[in-house]
Amino acid sequence: MTDGRNAGLAGLDVVEAETEVDAAYYLQRAEWHEHRAAIATDASTRSLHRKFAGMYHARSQS
């Protein structure tokens, strides 16, 4: 079954399609946190966003 989340992933089974969608989502979140870290005005906020970016990058690989 194809819904809006995996519409461009024809030919993959549901599990593979969801994995591809999840990986793209986690990469997008990692990039968002990297950007937030880059514009953070204090060290603690920058550190927090870098930590989340690392976690999202790792999750996208699994």
C-alpha positions as CSV (number, residue, x, y, z in Angstrom):
1,M,0.0,0.0,0.0
2,T,1.3,3.4,-0.9
3,D,0.4,6.5,1.0
4,G,1.7,10.1,1.0
5,R,4.8,9.2,3.0
6,N,6.2,6.6,0.6
7,A,4.6,7.6,-2.7
8,G,8.0,7.8,-4.6
9,L,9.2,4.4,-3.5
10,A,7.5,2.1,-5.9
11,G,9.0,-1.4,-6.1
12,L,10.0,-1.6,-2.5
13,D,8.1,-3.6,0.0
14,V,6.3,-1.7,2.9
15,V,9.1,-2.3,5.4
16,E,11.8,-1.1,3.0
17,A,9.8,1.9,2.0
18,E,9.2,2.9,5.6
19,T,12.9,2.5,6.3
20,E,13.7,4.8,3.4
21,V,11.2,7.4,4.6
22,D,12.4,7.1,8.2
23,A,16.0,7.6,7.2
24,A,15.1,10.7,5.1
25,Y,13.2,12.1,8.1
26,Y,16.1,11.5,10.5
27,L,18.5,13.1,8.1
28,Q,16.2,16.1,7.8
29,R,16.0,16.5,11.5
30,A,19.8,16.1,11.8
31,E,20.3,19.0,9.3
32,W,17.8,21.1,11.2
33,H,19.7,20.6,14.5
34,E,23.0,21.3,12.7
35,H,21.6,24.6,11.5
36,R,20.2,25.5,14.9
37,A,23.7,24.7,16.4
38,A,25.3,27.0,13.8
39,I,23.2,30.0,14.8
40,A,23.0,29.3,18.5
41,T,24.1,32.3,20.6
42,D,25.3,30.3,23.6
43,A,27.4,27.3,24.1
44,S,24.8,25.2,25.9
45,T,22.3,25.6,23.2
46,R,24.9,24.9,20.5
47,S,26.0,21.7,22.4
48,L,22.4,20.5,22.8
49,H,21.7,20.9,19.1
50,R,24.9,19.2,18.1
51,K,24.1,16.3,20.4
52,F,20.6,15.9,18.8
53,A,22.1,16.2,15.3
54,G,24.5,13.3,16.1
55,M,21.7,11.2,17.5
56,Y,19.6,11.8,14.4
57,H,22.5,11.0,12.1
58,A,23.1,7.8,13.9
59,R,19.5,6.8,13.8
60,S,19.3,7.4,10.0
61,Q,22.1,4.9,9.6
62,S,20.3,2.0,11.4
